[in-house]
């Protein structure tokens, strides 16, 4: 008696966590779009998985609504989106079903030729799978020690397919460089995973968040901003099998730029049964060719000084210790070629939204604090209040004041870090002693910074409504209070501490050398 093949559809089987009011449930992609106007928000437990899913659903939303038509002018595109946002019934059910029922679109997770977001060639090109623990973030795998988890490779525990798909997205977007299963292509020797990590690794994303998922998905769709070349296809729309040694396809809009830049290849192995669980995975490199340059529309982009090859552009790194208000300058200021950072491109389209949508629009922040290679620290997520009224296009004075206050807060955080270390050095070595350039590890620095940021946040919200107050003085005072709190015990216990801290406080309040005509703000 033959067993029925494993089956799980990313379109029709539940795997996406959503929230409607206080009710939580799982849906597939089709139901996600059909019910988007009744769903408040995604409720994915892992922020990087939600970040990847938002990009996938943005591409699908563009397809369903025909907002992926490069022939639309900017005004036509904006008018069409405004019309769609005014629909009380959400996405047109006929358009949703037509997209997911298209024969060329494959959403089957265990399809033998076109598994969703996977490479079926890995079963023959890899000698052995990588182990299910390699798939699941948070589980130790290989020779890593199981400090905080009961899982280990000697007794691998299968995971529900719904959970496996969420971790599949994390690898595609935030995957590590190196450490995968060797892969043999043609007659060449087996190669390990190359030195390229996922396209979003160690970044923080900023996503518009509407009152319903319907508003969120329409606000998420990026506008075409450059000339389009080639046919735009998402991986599940492309009938051609993955080709690891082929040149990369052009990074077209919106499908490939949002869903087609993964540097990892995976293949899920179903557990015995009907496809409800995954027991193993193949995880390796996806392509031998370097990726083509592309700008993700949800990332803040920094520009460094000129190098031999021109200015270097790179995304803002995720920092789990960084409060969301410290990102406001990068979200509110309009693009300026003289500024060292640029807000996410998706924010350029938000002022064209209907007034009721724009005034209530919040921002969902998804970050994954990682190094550039293999180590993961922490993922995080937060939601801002409605902030578009403060954008430079709507309130230039408020936007500039916010940027000024954020810059002053960051400047004094750096000064506090340096002066806490210098004060400790003067305390232990005596003022002016110690070899030049010697760095002393200060036990005051971390507690001073930890005490500073809550004080700085309180000062920030007070300052943005008081344009006549000096931001420099307010944050210098916050830094002084933090330094005194961190050194309170040692100023009594250590001989030179009080004098060293007093000198550091004086430096915190010392005004910078003003440029001609520059006021002290």
Beta strands, then each sheet from edge to edge (+ up, - down):
strand 1: 16-20
strand 2: 23-27
strand 3: 41-42
strand 4: 159-160
strand 5: 204-209
strand 6: 264-270
strand 7: 277-285
strand 8: 301-307
strand 9: 310-315
strand 10: 341-342
strand 11: 362-370
strand 12: 376-383
sheet 1: 2+ 1- 3+
sheet 2: 4+ 7- 6+
sheet 3: 5+ 11- 12+
sheet 4: 9+ 8- 10+
end
